[in-house]
Amino acid sequence: MTILSSSTGADYRPATAAAVAALADAGVPVHLPGTEAYTALTGTSNLTKAISPVAVVPVRDTADVTGTVRVAASAGLRVAVQSTGHGATETMHDSILVSTAALDELTVHPDERWARIGAGVRWAAVLEACAPYGLAGLAGSSPDVGVVGYLTGGGLGPVARSHGLASDTVRAFEVVTGDGVARRVTATHHPELFWGLRGGKGTLGIVTAVEIDLVEQPELYAGALWFAGADAPAVVRTWSRWCEVLPEEGTTSIAVMRLPDLPFVPEPLRGVTSVSVRFAWTGDPAVGEEMVRAIRSVAAPLIDTVQVIPYAALGAVHTDPTDPMPLHEHHSLLDAFPLEAADRLLELVGPDAPCAQAMVEVRQLGGKVLDDRGVPSAFPHRDAAFSLFTIGVMVPEVAQVVTQDTARVHEGLAPWTREGGLPNFTDGAGPQWAQRVLTPAVARRLQTLSMVYDPDAVLLAARGIRG
């Protein structure tokens, strides 16, 4: 049986042709450049991150993954993985891409409060499946992203200060390591892999399914307060002081926004500078209302969506866009965000500053993020106090300006920055990504594990730690 999608005149190297033939002969579906399926499966959410693997294998089960890894190793090719198209960084030009999008298993066990989730599932589906039971998975700001990629990067979401990192809720991974072996990994079974898969992204294997604990959180007091640019100084300065007293039941960020003058943007925010305070409170809504009063009293909000919402509506806190866009993203960690830093941020990106960023966000960390629940992971920099994240839109006319302006913003806050970055927020790939994200001790340990479980260096994501 042969399942092969190819384009007339497709050009392969001999090793690629041999690998494709071996997979097709084994009944594994393979799609090649120039085909509709290849184009669909290589799409990314960031249009600046085009990928071009030598072939795409839309795996149907674990056997397809193990077969693909073994064939690639025999052919001297590397294997990359993608599910939803979020977080793409590698070009993959020398690799076979394993697409896990079809691994859509999703089973909720409400009595034991856990769920089993396939590698192709997005957080939106998990939130919907858990909602009838008043249970919640610790999703990120965008429910459109894939569960597995988010978890292997740690998972720092809108309720992180209250419930901790999403990766700390993992009970088990089912993973195919670079030696082509399928393994079930828990805190007591292959504990070294369990450590590395939580925070090490895809360096140690291709996850096919994950099992996570759920929390009881049927509702939140949450949403966003949007203020006019003229109110930015008062809002940003107040937010800086407010974070000093905010209990861990509250998770918050503040973002200076420059949204386009387009119909999909709410009218008061079109084409102007605005400030958004994002807030999610997991405790008593009445207490949450008292806590956010300090922000509401600074100025009259243009838009105020903070209210009691179903946890399944978590995405409404940040309202991240879901359509693919050409973006330039950069991230830094901060040790503090005192009034001096707030004033400097206003100088850099406030309404009177020339700024090419669509969004400049400062997110408060701390709280339960600091607690690894007694099961350490490869996730770095738990003790950072704040995260600085910038996004610019890379249309050709301003692309160079955007990249230069990104450096200006991050360098401008250098007095409060620290070494390192968070896995899911740090753009880049290979050694550049690893050196920025991983501490030397974590990098060495991941490298040792990679050499044990991926002796032929088949996994493309391990390139950064293997040198």
Secondary structure, 3 states (H helix, E strand, C coil): CCCEECCCCCCCCHHHHHHHHHHHHCCCCEECCCCHHHHHHCCCCECCCCCCCCEEEECCCHHHHHHHHHHHHHHCCEEEEECCCCCCCCCCCCEEEEECCCCCCEEEECCCCEEEEECCCEHHHHHHHHHHHCEECCCCCCCCCEHHHHHHCCCCCCCHHHHCCHHHHEEEEEEECCCCCEEEECCCCCHHHHHHHCCCCCCCCEEEEEEEECEECCEEEEEEEEEEHHHHHHHHHHHHHHHCCCCCCEEEEEEEEECCCCCCCCHHHCCCEEEEEEEEECCCHHHHHHHHHHHHCCCCCCEECCEEEEHHHHHHCCCCCCCCECEEEEEEEECCCCHHHHHHHHHHHCCCCCCCCCEEEEEECCHHHHCCCCCCCCCCCCCCCEEEEEEEECCCCCHHHHHHHHHHHHHHCHHHEECCCCCCCCCCCHHHHHHHHCCHHHHHHHHHHHHHHCCCCCEHHHHHHHC
